[in-house]
């Protein structure tokens, strides 16, 4: 099959592309490289440097900077995975316009192209939906993307499905900058012998989910949209480990005695915990990897 991955140079997108290529699919990536990196490019995937937040999909191809003539127009494909987003709470609080315009417009642009080409879409939602929808522009913007998927599904009969992520970690995660993951930050600090920085009292609990499990859920969901049954059509699935740990417990797993506590941040919530029953029953998905084993791997390198 021919598949597009929106945000294919980022953390989730890169791991998803690896899996799709391994499974023998033809893969295209569209990314504006705001949080993705060309170092993440995978052999066998075709990459396009375009701004997904533009409201008109066709405009994505008006900026081709190829020095020789080429066909940069994406033809009809079988499936779209939209995992592109500015995906952190704190940057969205500092710059709400950037977060909302990027996340909302990119979702709308993708869905509009999909509608005109009758292409199923799997959209990456967020567990923030359950923990303060009005707590940050990021939380609202991701929910708005989900609502757009529902709109296009009901009004235009476009096959769509939503996969909500819970604190994803693993290979290619960001370790630096405003969009870094907490495990990415800890991993770098541990590697460099620095104190692990914990916000607030560290008792906030998170459902940490390995990227390989997330990718497996995405693939199962997407392929199901292409079956005659289309069980996942119009549905939303929680992709989480189903077990949570406090941040203090995570620092203990690193065996790190030196911890630096910094002030709690606005928009954060006390816990996340996924109920993946629906994904298990309808997609046959079940997480298999635990954060403790991942951290043990870091320590034992």
N, C-alpha and C positions, 0 to 999 in steps of 0.2 A: 504493500500500500504506500501511497504518497501522503506524507503527514507534515503539517506545519507546526512548529513550536514557537509560540510567541514568548519572547524573553529567553531565547535559547542559549544566550551566552552567560546567563546568570547561574546562581546556585542550583535551583531546582531544575531549570531548563537544561543545563549541561548534563546532569545525571539522567534526566529523562531521555535526552538525545542518545546517550550511551546505550541505554536499554533498547531504544527503538532500532538503532543501527545493529545491535547484537541480534535482535529478532528478525533482521532482514528487511526492514522497511526503508523506503527512500525518504529522507528527512530534509526539510528546509527550516532555517531559523530566521526570525525577524527580531531585531533587538536594536535599541538606541544606545546601548553601552553606558547607560547612566550608572548602573550597578553591576553590569556584566563586563567580561574581559575577553579580549581576543585570544588571550592565552588559554582560554577554555575551549577553543575551537577543536572539534573532533574530525578526524579524517573521514571523509565519506558524506559529511553534511554540507549543504550549501548555505552560506550565511549572507544575509542582507542587513546592512546598516541603515535602519529607517526609524523614524519617530512614530511610534504607535499611537501617540496621544493626538495626532492630527485627526480632525473630525471626518475627513474624507479619505477613505482608503486609497483611492486612485492617486492622491497627492503623494503617497509614499514612494511612488515610482517616478515622480517628476524631478527628483533630485539626484538621479543617478550620476555619479562622478567617474564612471568608467572611462578610461582614456581611449578605448577602442569601442566600436559599435558592439552592442550586446542586447540580449533580450532579458531585461530585468523584471518583466511582468510575470507574476506568479499565476500559473494556470490553475484550473480547477484541481482540487486535491480531495482526498477521501475523508480527512479528519483534521481538526484544529485543536491543539492544546494551548490555552491561553494562561500561561503562568507568569506573565509580565506584570510587574507592579513595583511601586516604591513601597517596600513592605515593612515599615517600622513605625511605631507610635510616636516616638519623640521627634523625629524630623518633621512629621506631619503637624505637630503642634507648633513648631517654629515657622513652618511655611505651609499653611493649609492650602493655599492656592495651587502650589506645585503638586501636592499630594492628590488633591481632589481632581484637578484637571487632568493629570496624568492617568490616574487609575480609572476615572469615569470615562474619559474620552477614548482611551485605548480599548476599554471593554466595548463601548458603543461602536467604534470603528471596526473592530473585528467581527462583531455580530452583524453589522450591516453588510460587510463583504460576504460573510457566511450565508446571510439570507439571499443575496443575489446569486450565490453559487450553490445553494442547497447543500451546505457542508456542515456536518455536526460539529458542535463545540463543547469541549470540556473546560470549564472555568475554575480557576483556583480561588476558592473562598477563604475565609479566615475564621478561626475560633473566637476572634474578638466579638463576633456577632452575639455570643452568649455572655459576654463579660463587659458590657458598657458600650452599647451601640453609639451613644452620644458622648462617649468619653474621649474621643479623638477623631480628627478628620480622617485618619487612616481607617479606623473601624467603620465609619460611615461610608467611606468611598468603596470599600470592599463589599459592604452590604448593598450599596447602590449597584455595583456590578452584578451581584446575584439577582437583584430585581430586574435588571435589564435582560438577563438570561431568561427569567421567567416570562417577561413581557414578550420577547421574541418567540419563545416556545409556545405561548398560548395564542398570540395574535397571528403569527406567521407559520405556525407548525414547524418551526426550526428545531431539530433535535439538539437539546442542550442538557448538560448535567453539571453539577457543582461538587467539587471535592474540597472540604474545609480542612486546612492544615493546623497542626498543633506543634508549635515549637520545634521546627525541623532542625536537625543537625547532621553533620557528616561531611564527606569529601566535597571540596569546592565551596564550603561555607565561607562567608566573609569574616575576616578576623580584624579588620581595621575600618575606621570611619563610622559615620552615623548609622549605617545600615548593617553593621556587624551583628552576628548572633551572639547570645550570651555564651554558648559553648565555644564558639569561635574565639571570643575574647579570652575566655578562661584558658583555652588550649594554647594560645599564643603567650599569655602571661606565664603559664606553667613552663612552657618550653624555654622562656627567657629568664626563668627564676625570679619572677616578679610576684608581688602579692596579688591575690585574686580579689578584684573589686566587686563588692556586693552592694546593691542599692537597698536602702531601708534596713530592716532588721534581718533580712534573709529568710524569713519564714514564709514568704510567698511560694506557692507550689505550682509547678509546671509539669505538663504532660509532654515529655520530650519524645519525639518520634524520629526514627532514623530515616534518612533520605531514601534508602533502598525500599523501605516499606511504603513510603509516600509514592514513589515512582510506580511500584507494583499496583497500588490502588488506582492511580491515574490511568495506567494502561488497561487494567481490567474494566474500568468505567468507560473509557473511550471505545474499546473494542466492542463492548456490549451495545453501544449506540449503533453499531453497524450490523448487528444481528437482526433477524426478523422480529424477535421478541421486543428488542429495545427496552428492556426492563429499567435501565438507568435513565431513560428519557424523561426529562422534567423533574428529576430527583436530585436531592442533595445528600451527600455522604460525609460523615465525620471520619477523618483519617487520623487517628491518634493511637498511642500505645495502650491507653486504657489504664494507665498507672501514672501517678505523679510523685514528684520529689520536691522537697523544699530546696531553695538555692543553697542553704547551709549544708544540706545533705550532699549536694553536688560537690561543694568545696571539700568535704570530708572524703569523697571518693577519689579526689585528686591527691589525697594524702598531704594536702597543703595546710600547714599550721598557721601560716601568715595570711591573714585576710584583712583587707581594707574596706571598712564600711563607709559608704558615701550616702548623701541624703536621698530619700525616696523621691521618685519622679512622678509628676502629674500624669494621669492617664493610665497608670499601671493598675492591675487588678490582682486580687489575692490568690486566685488559683485558676488552673485549667485542668480539665479532665474529660477525656472523650468517651462517648458511648458509641462504639463502632458496630453495634449489633446489626444495624441495617446494612452496612457494607458487607458484613460477614454473611448475612442471609441472602442478599441479592447479588453480590458480586463474588462471593466465595473468598473474600479478602480477610486476612488476619495478620496483624503485626507480629514479627518474629524476633526483632532485635531490641536490646535494652541498653539504655544509656550507660549503665555500670560496666557492661562488657566493652563498650566503646572507649570509656575512660581508662579501663584496665589496659587496653591496647596502646593507648598513648603513653601510659606510665612504663609499660614494659618494652617500649621501643629501644 
